[in-house]
């Protein structure tokens, strides 16, 4: 984590309101909370993310594409696979229960890379 990310997370924690003490699956101290002070969940991230893109596109000439937090997750996984991160490490970071999920993604990345090489 670089300094700007660390500072952004600290600012988010410092500026939030209505923080509720919650423990989910043994985890506490969530960074991103909803308006009620409770941890955000998948659908809320997707809706908020979509709204941010719409708001940005409304005020900027160069538009952002329709993307979701899940797209970002796949992009991260793909980039790490492209950097030859060991499959077990990537599985752990991505939270895949089964290594075959991680290996399938890595195989897809390698297949796409080979297609690029054959076309050039």
Buried (B, 14 or more C-beta within 10 A) or exposed (E): EEEEEEEEEEEEBEEEEEEEEEEEEEEEEBEBBEEEBBBBEEEBBEEBBBEEBEEEBEEEEEEEEEEBEEEEEBEEBBEBBEEEBEBEEBBEEBEBEEEEBBBEBBEBBEEEEEEEEEEE
